[in-house]
Amino acid sequence: MKKILILLIVLISIFLRFYRLNDYPALNADEAAIGYNAYSLIQTGRDEHGNSWPIHFQSFNDYKPGLYFYLVIPFVKSLGLNEWAVRIPGAVLGVATVLVLYFLVKEIFEDEKLALLSSFFLAISPWHIHFSRGGWEVNSATFFITTGVLFLIRAVKNPKIYNLAFSVLALTLSLYTYHAARVIVPLLVFGLLFAYWKQVKQNLKLFLFAGVAALILLVPLAKDFTKGQMASRAAGVGLFADSGPLARIQEQRGEHQNYQGLVAKVLHNKAVNYGLAFAKNWLEHYEGEFLFVSGDIIQRNKVPETGQMYLLDIVFLVAGFVFIAKKSKGWAPILIWLLVAPVGAALTFQSPHALRAQNMVIPLVIISAYGLICLSALLHSLIKKKIVLDIIFLGFLVLFGWNFARYLHMYWFHMAKEYPFSSQYGVKELVSYVEENKDKFRKIWVTDRYDQPYILFLFYTKYPPDKFQKEHTLSPRDKYGFSTVRDFDKYHFEAIDFDKIRPDTPNTLIVGTDEEIHNEANIVKRIYGTNGYLYFEAVAN
């Protein structure tokens, strides 16, 4: 029976992650960058900017961790450069995480029911589904972290070299996959070793050997991270990039009679103010609004009127924590994970951040599943009448079904309409139109109002990477730390100042937003996204 149940859970997770994976949501610039760079490596052995087999991909000068790019290569090679090729690895690893979680919970608690329910909760988790349905490196990192923890705990219970080898490999791969993992994984590993110190101490040499092996595997990453560009990008999104705490220091010291006095310096300084900023960021990931009501503040990372978890999970989590407090044995690894999970996100100036804290979903679904099981057992012990239990169970199913159905409705029907700029809808349709008509024009001027249009044009046109490497230049970094490409082939990408462009650009196709194009202009095509929203207007000059 358990094999049938786990098979059903896996099938549910496959459907939720693969259904219309190629066209919904629309491909975004980061995904296009992953696909095109994989395509470029296949064609030339170099990324879009001519770097040979990099560990971090320069891309928009944001230096993306490279492992997911390499996972995409076989799919681009076999399926061609398209949405399926970019997204299948993430969806597969999302499904695999559901299965790995089953074995992890079973390994820790030796509880079949808890393992199955935890796996099911992850299979239908809004947080996990969202980032499994796209080329999100974080989803791969969560898979590797979960797998690494599974084999680490197996190594604690059964100290064989192959268990530690698999753990070291998986955890190391997570560090090559996503930036936040580089903070989370060391803290999580040390926390778990502390929790299992009695067992670890008995096989200390084996664990020390595994640690040395991990350090050796991380040498290329450490070497790459010392480069100036990498350090600059990390600083650009880090907590210290926020000048707010510095301004607050000046304000607070200014309220003292002696601005340079010892009291002012001790109480108001970088350590205190940035420490408070970090604590605020970290705590925000446990707030009810983020978890159950509205989710991330960034539209690309969320579904309208939906938290990272279901509303009903409030009850299950509260019950879970209550019962864990009563019987805390064996829960140290999960609680440590829950505390560590948002640290990487808290060290940046955007918080709470569903993307950077995605691994937090693992301990949360386990606790939620435990809360439901304990509540069920409590009700069975308190209520003896079967009819009453059946009514309560039916009520639960109705509420649960409503929660799940509403999430799916908001995701599939409302997300693209209420958040029309959460992904790059309309660009695929624009590229198709422009490519059909490009021979009619000397120059094609495209607005850069929506993120990084050049990379989507490269992706959808399958522009020859060797040609692009020779003819393009990256712009200087903007105030957010990103660069872009303004020109390749006939294309120029820049904000549309219609009055300036039109007189000096004969035989040019000008593509802008509705706000950028004058109503009296000779509009030859209006480009709508699959969500029905008007994104672009093309003017023949």
C-alpha positions as CSV (number, residue, x, y, z in Angstrom):
1,M,0.0,0.0,0.0
2,K,2.8,2.4,0.9
3,K,4.3,2.0,-2.6
4,I,1.0,2.8,-4.2
5,L,0.7,6.0,-2.0
6,I,4.2,7.2,-2.7
7,L,3.6,6.5,-6.4
8,L,0.4,8.6,-6.3
9,I,2.2,11.4,-4.5
10,V,5.0,11.4,-7.1
11,L,2.4,11.4,-10.0
12,I,0.6,14.4,-8.4
13,S,3.9,16.3,-8.1
14,I,4.7,15.5,-11.8
15,F,1.4,16.8,-13.0
16,L,1.6,20.0,-10.9
17,R,5.1,20.7,-12.1
18,F,5.0,19.6,-15.8
19,Y,1.5,20.7,-16.9
20,R,2.0,23.4,-19.5
21,L,5.6,23.8,-18.3
22,N,6.6,25.1,-21.8
23,D,4.3,28.1,-21.9
24,Y,3.2,29.2,-18.4
25,P,4.4,31.4,-16.9
26,A,6.2,33.2,-19.7
27,L,9.9,32.7,-20.0
28,N,11.8,35.4,-18.1
29,A,15.2,36.9,-18.8
30,D,17.1,34.8,-16.3
31,E,15.7,31.6,-17.8
32,A,16.5,32.8,-21.3
33,A,20.1,33.6,-20.1
34,I,20.5,30.0,-18.8
35,G,19.2,28.5,-22.1
36,Y,21.2,30.7,-24.4
37,N,24.4,30.3,-22.5
38,A,23.9,26.5,-22.5
39,Y,23.3,26.8,-26.3
40,S,26.5,29.0,-26.6
41,L,28.6,26.4,-24.7
42,I,27.3,23.6,-27.0
43,Q,28.1,25.7,-30.1
44,T,31.4,27.3,-29.1
45,G,32.6,26.1,-25.7
46,R,32.1,29.6,-24.4
47,D,29.3,31.5,-22.7
48,E,27.6,34.5,-24.4
49,H,30.4,36.8,-23.5
50,G,33.2,34.5,-24.6
51,N,34.2,33.0,-21.2
52,S,35.3,29.4,-21.5
53,W,33.3,26.9,-19.3
54,P,32.8,29.3,-16.4
55,I,31.9,28.4,-12.8
56,H,29.9,31.6,-12.6
57,F,28.2,33.0,-15.7
58,Q,28.7,36.7,-16.3
59,S,25.3,37.1,-17.9
60,F,24.0,40.6,-16.9
61,N,27.1,41.1,-14.8
62,D,25.3,39.3,-12.0
63,Y,27.5,36.3,-12.2
64,K,25.0,33.5,-11.8
65,P,26.2,30.2,-10.2
66,G,26.8,27.8,-13.0
67,L,25.6,24.3,-12.1
68,Y,22.1,24.7,-13.4
69,F,23.4,26.0,-16.7
70,Y,25.3,22.7,-17.1
71,L,22.3,20.7,-16.1
72,V,20.4,22.3,-18.9
73,I,23.0,21.5,-21.6
74,P,21.9,17.9,-22.4
75,F,18.3,19.1,-22.7
76,V,19.2,21.9,-25.1
77,K,21.3,19.5,-27.0
78,S,18.5,16.9,-27.4
79,L,15.4,19.1,-27.5
80,G,16.8,22.3,-29.0
81,L,16.8,25.8,-27.5
82,N,13.3,26.2,-26.1
83,E,11.3,26.5,-22.8
84,W,11.1,22.8,-22.2
85,A,14.9,22.4,-22.3
86,V,15.4,25.2,-19.7
87,R,12.6,24.1,-17.4
88,I,12.7,20.3,-17.4
89,P,15.7,20.0,-15.1
90,G,14.1,22.2,-12.5
91,A,10.8,20.3,-12.7
92,V,12.5,16.9,-12.5
93,L,14.5,18.0,-9.4
94,G,11.4,19.4,-7.9
95,V,9.7,16.0,-8.2
96,A,12.8,14.3,-7.0
97,T,12.8,16.5,-3.9
98,V,9.3,15.2,-3.0
99,L,10.6,11.6,-3.2
100,V,13.9,12.4,-1.3
101,L,11.8,14.1,1.5
102,Y,9.9,10.8,2.0
103,F,13.2,9.0,2.7
104,L,14.6,11.8,4.8
105,V,11.6,11.9,7.2
106,K,11.6,8.1,7.3
107,E,15.3,8.1,8.2
108,I,14.9,10.7,11.0
109,F,11.7,9.5,12.6
110,E,11.1,6.0,11.3
111,D,7.5,7.0,10.8
112,E,5.8,5.9,7.6
113,K,2.7,8.0,8.0
114,L,4.7,11.2,8.7
115,A,7.0,10.5,5.8
116,L,4.1,10.0,3.3
117,L,2.2,13.1,4.6
118,S,5.3,15.3,4.5
119,S,6.0,14.2,1.0
120,F,2.4,14.9,0.0
121,F,2.5,18.3,1.6
122,L,5.6,19.2,-0.4
123,A,4.0,17.8,-3.6
124,I,1.2,20.3,-3.3
125,S,3.1,23.2,-1.7
126,P,2.6,26.6,-3.4
127,W,6.1,27.6,-2.4
128,H,7.7,24.5,-3.9
129,I,5.5,24.3,-7.0
130,H,6.2,27.9,-7.9
131,F,9.9,27.5,-8.1
132,S,9.8,24.0,-9.6
133,R,8.0,25.4,-12.7
134,G,10.9,27.3,-14.2
135,G,14.6,27.6,-14.5
136,W,15.1,28.6,-10.9
137,E,18.5,27.6,-9.6
138,V,17.2,27.7,-6.0
139,N,15.0,24.8,-6.6
140,S,18.0,22.7,-7.6
141,A,19.9,23.8,-4.6
142,T,17.0,22.7,-2.3
143,F,17.1,19.3,-3.9
144,F,20.8,19.0,-3.3
145,I,20.5,20.3,0.3
146,T,17.7,17.8,1.1
147,T,19.6,14.9,-0.5
148,G,22.8,15.9,1.3
149,V,21.0,16.1,4.7
150,L,19.5,12.6,4.0
151,F,22.8,11.0,3.5
152,L,24.5,12.9,6.3
153,I,21.9,11.6,8.8
154,R,22.3,8.1,7.3
155,A,26.1,8.5,7.8
156,V,25.5,9.4,11.4
157,K,23.4,6.2,11.9
158,N,25.4,4.0,9.6
159,P,28.9,5.5,9.3
160,K,29.8,4.1,6.0
161,I,32.1,6.0,3.6
162,Y,29.5,5.9,0.7
163,N,26.9,7.7,2.8
164,L,29.3,10.5,3.6
165,A,30.5,10.6,0.0
166,F,27.0,11.1,-1.3
167,S,26.3,13.7,1.4
168,V,29.5,15.7,0.6
169,L,28.8,15.5,-3.1
170,A,25.2,16.7,-2.8
171,L,25.9,19.5,-0.3
172,T,28.9,20.7,-2.4
173,L,26.8,20.7,-5.5
174,S,24.3,22.9,-3.8
175,L,27.0,25.5,-3.2
176,Y,27.8,25.5,-7.0
177,T,24.1,26.0,-7.7
178,Y,22.8,29.0,-5.7
179,H,24.3,31.9,-3.7
180,A,22.2,31.6,-0.6
181,A,23.2,27.9,-0.2
182,R,26.8,29.1,0.6
183,V,25.5,30.6,3.8
184,I,22.8,28.0,4.7
185,V,24.7,24.8,4.1
186,P,27.7,25.4,6.4
187,L,25.4,26.5,9.2
188,L,23.1,23.6,8.7
189,V,25.9,21.1,8.6
190,F,27.5,22.4,11.8
191,G,24.1,22.4,13.4
192,L,23.4,18.8,12.5
193,L,26.8,17.7,13.6
194,F,26.2,19.4,16.9
195,A,22.8,17.7,17.2
196,Y,24.3,14.3,16.5
197,W,27.6,14.9,18.3
198,K,27.6,11.7,20.3
199,Q,27.4,9.6,17.2
200,V,29.8,11.8,15.2
201,K,32.4,11.7,18.0
202,Q,32.5,7.9,17.7
203,N,33.6,8.2,14.0
204,L,35.3,11.6,14.1
205,K,38.1,10.6,11.7
206,L,35.6,9.6,9.1
207,F,33.7,12.9,9.4
208,L,37.0,14.9,9.4
209,F,38.0,13.1,6.2
210,A,34.7,14.0,4.6
211,G,35.2,17.6,5.6
212,V,38.6,17.7,4.0
213,A,37.1,16.1,0.8
214,A,34.4,18.8,0.8
215,L,37.0,21.6,1.1
216,I,39.0,20.2,-1.8
217,L,35.9,20.0,-4.0
218,L,35.2,23.7,-3.1
219,V,38.6,25.0,-4.1
220,P,37.5,26.0,-7.6
221,L,34.5,27.8,-6.2
222,A,36.5,29.6,-3.6
223,K,39.1,30.6,-6.2
224,D,36.3,32.0,-8.5
225,F,34.7,33.8,-5.7
226,T,37.8,35.9,-4.9
227,K,37.5,37.6,-8.3
228,G,36.6,41.2,-8.0
229,Q,33.5,40.9,-10.1
230,M,32.0,38.3,-7.9
231,A,32.7,40.2,-4.7
232,S,31.2,43.3,-6.3
233,R,28.0,41.5,-7.2
234,A,27.7,39.9,-3.7
235,A,28.2,43.4,-2.1
236,G,25.5,44.8,-4.4
237,V,22.7,42.7,-3.0
238,G,24.1,42.2,0.5
239,L,22.7,43.8,3.7
240,F,25.5,46.4,3.7
241,A,24.3,47.7,0.4
242,D,21.4,49.2,2.3
243,S,22.5,52.6,3.5
244,G,19.5,52.9,5.9
245,P,21.3,51.6,9.0
246,L,24.2,54.0,8.3
247,A,21.8,57.0,8.1
248,R,20.2,55.8,11.3
249,I,23.6,55.8,13.1
250,Q,24.2,59.4,12.1
251,E,20.7,60.4,13.3
252,Q,21.0,58.6,16.6
253,R,24.5,59.9,17.4
254,G,23.3,63.4,16.4
255,E,20.7,63.2,19.2
256,H,23.5,63.0,21.8
257,Q,25.2,66.1,23.2
258,N,28.6,64.6,22.5
259,Y,28.4,63.1,19.0
260,Q,31.8,61.4,19.3
261,G,31.3,60.3,22.9
262,L,31.8,56.8,24.1
263,V,28.2,56.2,24.8
264,A,27.1,57.3,21.3
265,K,29.8,55.1,19.7
266,V,29.0,52.0,21.8
267,L,25.3,52.1,21.4
268,H,25.0,53.4,17.8
269,N,27.4,51.7,15.4
270,K,27.4,49.4,12.3
271,A,27.5,46.2,14.4
272,V,24.4,47.2,16.3
273,N,22.4,48.7,13.5
274,Y,23.2,46.1,10.9
275,G,22.7,43.4,13.5
276,L,19.2,44.7,14.1
277,A,18.5,44.9,10.4
278,F,19.6,41.3,10.0
279,A,17.4,40.2,12.9
280,K,14.4,42.1,11.4
281,N,15.0,40.4,8.0
282,W,15.3,37.0,9.6
283,L,12.2,37.3,11.8
284,E,10.1,38.5,8.8
285,H,10.3,35.1,7.2
286,Y,8.3,33.6,10.1
287,E,5.5,36.2,9.9
288,G,2.0,35.1,9.2
289,E,1.4,37.6,6.4
290,F,4.4,36.2,4.4
291,L,3.7,32.5,5.1
292,F,0.0,32.3,4.9
293,V,-1.6,35.5,3.3
294,S,0.4,37.4,0.7
295,G,3.8,35.8,0.3
296,D,6.8,37.6,-1.2
297,I,6.6,41.3,-2.0
298,I,8.2,40.6,-5.4
299,Q,5.5,39.7,-7.9
300,R,7.7,37.2,-9.9
301,N,8.0,35.1,-6.7
302,K,4.4,34.9,-5.7
303,V,0.8,34.2,-6.6
304,P,-2.0,36.8,-5.9
305,E,-3.6,36.6,-2.5
306,T,-1.6,33.5,-1.6
307,G,1.0,32.9,1.0
308,Q,4.0,30.6,0.8
309,M,1.8,28.0,2.5
310,Y,-1.9,27.3,2.7
311,L,-4.1,29.1,5.2
312,L,-5.0,25.8,6.8
313,D,-1.3,25.2,7.5
314,I,-1.6,27.8,10.3
315,V,-3.5,25.3,12.4
316,F,-1.2,22.4,11.5
317,L,2.0,24.3,12.3
318,V,0.7,25.6,15.6
319,A,-0.3,22.1,16.5
320,G,3.0,20.7,15.3
321,F,5.0,23.1,17.5
322,V,2.9,22.4,20.5
323,F,3.3,18.6,20.2
324,I,7.0,19.0,19.4
325,A,7.4,21.0,22.7
326,K,5.7,18.2,24.5
327,K,7.8,15.5,22.8
328,S,10.9,17.1,21.4
329,K,13.0,14.0,21.0
330,G,14.3,13.6,17.4
331,W,13.2,17.1,16.2
332,A,16.5,18.9,16.7
333,P,17.6,18.5,12.9
334,I,14.3,19.9,11.7
335,L,14.2,22.8,14.1
336,I,17.9,23.7,13.4
337,W,17.0,23.6,9.6
338,L,14.0,25.9,10.2
339,L,16.2,28.4,12.1
340,V,19.0,28.4,9.6
341,A,16.9,28.4,6.4
342,P,16.2,32.2,6.1
343,V,19.7,33.3,7.1
344,G,21.0,33.7,3.5
345,A,17.9,35.8,2.6
346,A,18.2,37.8,5.8
347,L,21.8,38.8,4.8
348,T,20.4,40.7,1.8
349,F,18.5,44.0,1.8
350,Q,15.3,42.5,0.3
351,S,13.2,40.6,3.0
352,P,11.3,38.5,3.4
353,H,12.5,36.7,0.2
354,A,10.7,33.6,-0.9
355,L,13.3,32.7,-3.6
356,R,16.4,33.0,-1.4
357,A,14.7,31.2,1.6
358,Q,13.0,28.5,-0.5
359,N,14.7,25.6,1.4
360,M,12.6,26.7,4.4
361,V,9.7,24.9,2.9
362,I,11.3,21.5,3.9
363,P,11.2,21.8,7.7
364,L,7.8,23.7,7.5
365,V,6.0,20.9,5.6
366,I,7.4,18.3,8.0
367,I,6.2,20.2,11.0
368,S,2.8,20.9,9.4
369,A,2.4,17.2,8.5
370,Y,3.3,16.2,12.1
371,G,0.7,18.7,13.4
372,L,-2.1,17.2,11.3
373,I,-1.2,13.7,12.5
374,C,-1.1,14.7,16.1
375,L,-4.4,16.6,15.8
376,S,-6.0,13.6,14.2
377,A,-4.8,11.3,17.0
378,L,-6.0,13.8,19.6
379,L,-9.5,14.0,18.1
380,H,-9.7,10.2,17.9
381,S,-8.9,10.0,21.6
382,L,-11.3,12.7,22.7
383,I,-14.3,11.9,20.4
384,K,-15.7,8.4,20.5
385,K,-18.6,8.8,18.1
386,K,-17.7,7.8,14.6
387,I,-20.4,10.1,13.1
388,V,-18.8,13.2,14.7
389,L,-15.3,12.2,13.6
390,D,-16.6,11.6,10.0
391,I,-18.2,15.1,10.0
392,I,-15.0,16.7,11.2
393,F,-13.0,14.7,8.6
394,L,-15.4,15.8,5.9
395,G,-15.1,19.4,7.0
396,F,-11.4,19.2,6.9
397,L,-11.4,17.8,3.4
398,V,-13.7,20.6,2.2
399,L,-11.5,23.3,3.7
400,F,-8.4,21.6,2.4
401,G,-9.8,21.1,-1.0
402,W,-11.0,24.7,-1.1
403,N,-7.5,25.9,-0.2
404,F,-5.9,23.8,-2.8
405,A,-8.4,24.6,-5.5
406,R,-8.2,28.4,-4.8
407,Y,-4.4,28.3,-5.1
408,L,-4.6,26.6,-8.5
409,H,-7.2,29.0,-9.6
410,M,-5.2,32.1,-8.6
411,Y,-2.1,30.6,-10.2
412,W,-3.6,29.6,-13.5
413,F,-6.3,32.2,-14.0
414,H,-5.3,35.3,-12.1
415,M,-1.5,35.4,-11.8
416,A,-0.6,36.4,-15.3
417,K,-3.4,39.0,-15.4
418,E,-2.9,40.6,-12.0
419,Y,0.9,40.5,-12.3
420,P,1.4,41.2,-16.0
421,F,5.0,42.1,-15.5
422,S,6.0,39.2,-13.2
423,S,7.4,37.5,-16.2
424,Q,8.1,38.6,-19.8
425,Y,4.8,38.0,-21.5
426,G,4.5,39.3,-25.0
427,V,8.2,39.1,-25.9
428,K,7.9,35.7,-27.6
429,E,5.1,37.1,-29.7
430,L,7.1,40.3,-30.4
431,V,10.2,38.3,-31.6
432,S,8.0,36.2,-33.9
433,Y,6.6,39.3,-35.5
434,V,9.9,41.2,-35.8
435,E,11.7,38.2,-37.3
436,E,9.0,37.8,-40.0
437,N,9.5,41.5,-40.9
438,K,13.1,42.3,-40.2
439,D,14.2,42.3,-43.8
440,K,12.0,45.3,-44.5
441,F,14.0,47.5,-42.2
442,R,17.5,48.8,-41.8
443,K,17.3,49.1,-38.1
444,I,15.0,47.7,-35.3
445,W,14.8,49.8,-32.1
446,V,13.2,47.9,-29.2
447,T,12.3,49.3,-25.8
448,D,14.2,48.0,-22.8
449,R,11.3,48.9,-20.5
450,Y,10.8,45.2,-19.6
451,D,14.0,43.8,-18.1
452,Q,16.6,42.4,-20.5
453,P,15.0,42.1,-23.9
454,Y,18.3,41.3,-25.8
455,I,18.7,37.9,-24.2
456,L,15.1,36.9,-25.1
457,F,15.8,37.9,-28.7
458,L,18.9,35.8,-28.7
459,F,17.0,32.9,-27.2
460,Y,14.0,32.9,-29.5
461,T,16.0,33.7,-32.7
462,K,18.7,31.2,-31.8
463,Y,21.2,33.8,-32.8
464,P,24.6,32.3,-33.6
465,P,26.7,32.5,-30.4
466,D,30.0,32.9,-32.2
467,K,28.7,35.9,-34.1
468,F,27.2,37.5,-31.0
469,Q,30.4,37.0,-28.9
470,K,32.3,39.1,-31.5
471,E,29.9,41.9,-32.1
472,H,28.4,42.9,-28.7
473,T,29.6,44.9,-25.7
474,L,28.2,45.0,-22.1
475,S,27.0,48.3,-20.8
476,P,28.4,49.7,-17.5
477,R,26.5,48.5,-14.4
478,D,23.4,50.4,-13.5
479,K,22.4,51.4,-9.9
480,Y,21.2,47.9,-9.2
481,G,24.4,46.3,-10.3
482,F,23.2,44.9,-13.7
483,S,24.6,45.4,-17.2
484,T,22.9,44.9,-20.5
485,V,23.6,44.7,-24.3
486,R,22.4,47.6,-26.3
487,D,23.2,46.3,-29.8
488,F,23.5,43.2,-31.9
489,D,22.7,42.6,-35.6
490,K,20.0,45.1,-36.6
491,Y,18.7,45.4,-33.1
492,H,19.1,48.3,-30.7
493,F,17.6,48.1,-27.2
494,E,16.9,51.3,-25.3
495,A,14.0,53.2,-23.8
496,I,11.9,54.9,-26.5
497,D,12.0,58.6,-26.7
498,F,9.8,58.8,-29.7
499,D,10.3,62.4,-30.6
500,K,14.1,62.0,-30.6
501,I,14.3,58.7,-32.4
502,R,11.9,59.2,-35.3
503,P,13.5,62.1,-37.2
504,D,17.0,60.5,-37.3
505,T,16.1,56.9,-38.0
506,P,14.6,56.4,-41.5
507,N,13.6,52.9,-42.5
508,T,13.4,51.8,-38.8
509,L,10.9,49.7,-36.9
510,I,10.4,51.2,-33.5
511,V,8.9,49.0,-30.8
512,G,7.8,50.5,-27.6
513,T,5.2,50.3,-24.9
514,D,1.8,52.0,-25.2
515,E,3.1,54.8,-22.9
516,E,6.1,55.4,-25.2
517,I,4.4,55.4,-28.5
518,H,2.2,58.4,-29.5
519,N,-1.4,57.6,-30.4
520,E,-1.1,59.4,-33.8
521,A,1.9,57.3,-34.8
522,N,1.8,54.8,-37.7
523,I,1.3,51.7,-35.6
524,V,1.6,48.7,-37.8
525,K,1.3,46.0,-35.1
526,R,0.1,45.7,-31.5
527,I,1.6,42.9,-29.6
528,Y,-0.4,41.2,-26.9
529,G,0.8,38.5,-24.4
530,T,-1.0,35.3,-23.8
531,N,-2.7,37.0,-20.8
532,G,-4.4,39.4,-23.2
533,Y,-2.4,42.4,-22.0
534,L,-1.0,44.9,-24.6
535,Y,2.7,45.0,-24.2
536,F,4.2,46.5,-27.3
537,E,3.3,48.7,-30.3
538,A,5.4,48.6,-33.5
539,V,5.8,51.8,-35.6
540,A,7.2,51.7,-39.1
541,N,9.3,54.8,-39.7
